[in-house]
Amino acid sequence: MKVVLLKDIPGIGKSGEFKEVKDGYARNYLIPRGLAKPATEGEVKRIQNEKNLKVHKEDLTRKKSEEMLKILQRQIHKVHVKVGGGGKLFGALTSVNLAEVLSRETNLEIDKKWIHLEKPLKEVGLYDIQMHLPGGVKGVIKLEVVGEEKG
């Protein structure tokens, strides 16, 4: 019997896949437990439409992220911070601070999870910041930390 899996089943397949299984296994185990449905013509079309919609949404997300990355890469972003002697910052710049600054500067909604810092920035200087945007889009933006002497 041909069934469409509703949940991942080890040794058989993943959710949304069509599988050929023994009639008894489908009728007595998979279907009663809500793990599968018979692969009727309507069910096949519904699953195919869901897959097409998912692919379309992922494509839109990726395109939007690529556009956002292009906008972010157009310039060197400057962050003004208070510094003490030797160019050391009072505190540190984290991905949360950078997300706020980039959002304000570009009028885009930047999530702190998209910014990957190995460690918080504690000195003035020019930095390459790794960005991991939704849809698998990755890139590097330039950030300059500019110090303002505390006075």
Secondary structure, DSSP 4 states (H G I P E B T S, - for coil): -EEEESS-BTTTB-TT-EEE--HHHIIIIITTTTSEEE--HHHHHHHHHHHHHHHHHHHHHHHHHHHHHHHHHTS-EEEEEEE-GGGEEEEEE-HHHHHHHHHHHHSS---GGGEE-SS-EEE-EEEEEEEEETTTEEEEEEEEEEEEE--
